[in-house]
Amino acid sequence: MLGSLAAIAVVVVGGFFALRSVTVREAERDTRQRVELQGALIESAALTDGLLRGERVAVQGVDDVVVGRLLSPSVVRVKIWSRDGRVLYSDEPAIIGKRFGLGSDERELFTNGRSDAELSDLSKPENRYERQEGKLLEAHTVIRTPNGTPVLFETYQRFDALSASGQRLLRTLAPTLLAALAVLLLFQVPLSWSLARRLQRGHRERERLLVRAIEASDHERRRIAADLHDGVVQDLAGVAFGLAPLADGAARRGDEADAVALRESAARLRQGVRALRTLLVEIHPPSLESAGLEATLSDLLSPLTAAGVATELHVDDRAAAGSGADALVYRVARETLRNVQAHAAARHVRVEVSCAAPGTIRLTVADDGRGFDAARRASRAGDGHLGLTLLEDVVAQAGGTLTVEAQAGTGTSVTLEVPAS
């Protein structure tokens, strides 16, 4: 919508200047036509051969027509020039008979016989009596005396009159243009509204799909953990317990080699069972409702502790009391600690849950690992590693904020703040 409004603004401004240019050109064309008509009037009503010789009667005859029929509030000066640049007539008598150089455009008019209009250069000597009139437009055309001698007829018109003519034309054309733009805008509004609603629906659908994906992931983790616990883990534990008496029997028979082999196999099986139980905690920890937030976070830290990483866990009593945000706190902690274990190479990890403000839970997971930069995170997201990115969407949907602060070589800190309810 903003883009449409900007485009319309450009069209309005551009159209204004284009229309003004058109109106100025049209006004100049009208001025040329007018000077031709005025020249024809002088040529037919007052121009005589005596004007070429400066005869007083000839000058007076032209002056009578000029003063009586041409001069007006818009036309402030009239001059007639000979080919050699001598002023044959002017309603300002002081310059009659004086010679000034004609410009190339004026001299060309004697050849082609056309008319011309341009802004007057009031700095020229022949225009010193017009300077007090302000901005003027001078128009020229060639007329002929009765014996066929060409002379240049020139008028000076106030530029304000030209602007007024252009403004009248602009006022005539502008409503049509503005009405067309208004119709275009009216068509744009429902289209923009429809697109915005469609984007909103798409965003809500994306959020619903994201929540369903996370719920499906939790369900699948629960199923896999249950299958492993009731199947493979129980079978391996049973085999480990069954090997112990066999090892004792072999020792009693004096078969030490078999006894050692059986004891080592039983120890390896027990170690495998412990590893599988740790994996089960990672895949699906004990229920938050039954074990509590502090216990489940402690379970999340156990793989790091087993790997030799120093861990700290601090859970505020008010935050440990249980709230609707516990599941989100756990999800963020799980994803963050998984990243720490996989990528950080940290020596120390600290997890803290507190009440940042009344009704707000804050989770902080900080490590002293290798850290990362924003470009690396963006590239990992482009490769499909979207854990934190997806969590940011879920946190935003829950009305919270997720802040990731990291620098290469100095560790990473992830902070979640979310309403408790």
KAJO-V10785 format. One line per field, one symbol per residue. ss: DSSP state (2 for helix, 1 for strand, 0 for the rest). phi: phi as a letter, one per 30 degrees, with the letter a starting at -180 (. if undefined). burial: 1 if it has 24 or more other C-alpha atoms within 12 Angstrom, else 0. A space follows every 10 residues. Layout:
BEGIN
ss->???
phi->???
burial->???
END
This chain:
BEGIN
ss->0222222222 2222222222 2222222222 2222222222 2222200022 2220022222 2222222222 0000111111 1000011111 0022200010 0002222222 2200111110 0000222000 2220011111 1111000001 1111111122 2222222222 2222222222 2222222222 2222222222 2222222222 2222222222 2222222222 2222222222 2222222222 2200022222 2222222222 2222222222 2220000222 2022222222 2222220001 1111102222 0000022222 2222222222 2222000111 1111111001 1111111000 0002222222 2200002222 2222222000 1111111000 1111111110 0
phi->.ddddddddd dddddddddd dddddddddd dddddddddd ddddcbdbdd ddcidddddd ddddddddbc daecccabbb cdddicddaa dcedcdjdcb dddddddddd dciccabadd ddddedcddc dddidbccbb acbbdedjdd bccbbccddd dddddddddd ddddeddddd dddddddddd dddddddddd dddddddddd dddddddddd dddddddddd cedddddddd dddddddddd dddicddddd dddddddddd dddddddddd dddbdeeddd cjdddddddd dddddddjdd bbbbbdeddd djadcedded dddddddddd ddbdhdcbbb cbbbcdaeib cbcbbbbcdd iacddddddd dddjdceddd deddddddic bbcccabeic jbbcbcbbed d
burial->0000000100 0100110011 0011001100 1101111111 0110011110 1101000111 1110110001 1001111111 1110111111 1100111000 0100011011 0001111111 0000011001 0000111111 1111100001 1111111110 1110111011 0001000000 1000000000 0000000000 0000000001 0000000000 0001110110 0010011011 0011011000 0000000000 0110110011 0010011111 1111110100 0111111111 1111000010 1111100011 0110111111 1111111111 1001110111 1111100001 1111111111 1100001000 0000001111 1111100101 1111010000 1111111111 0
END
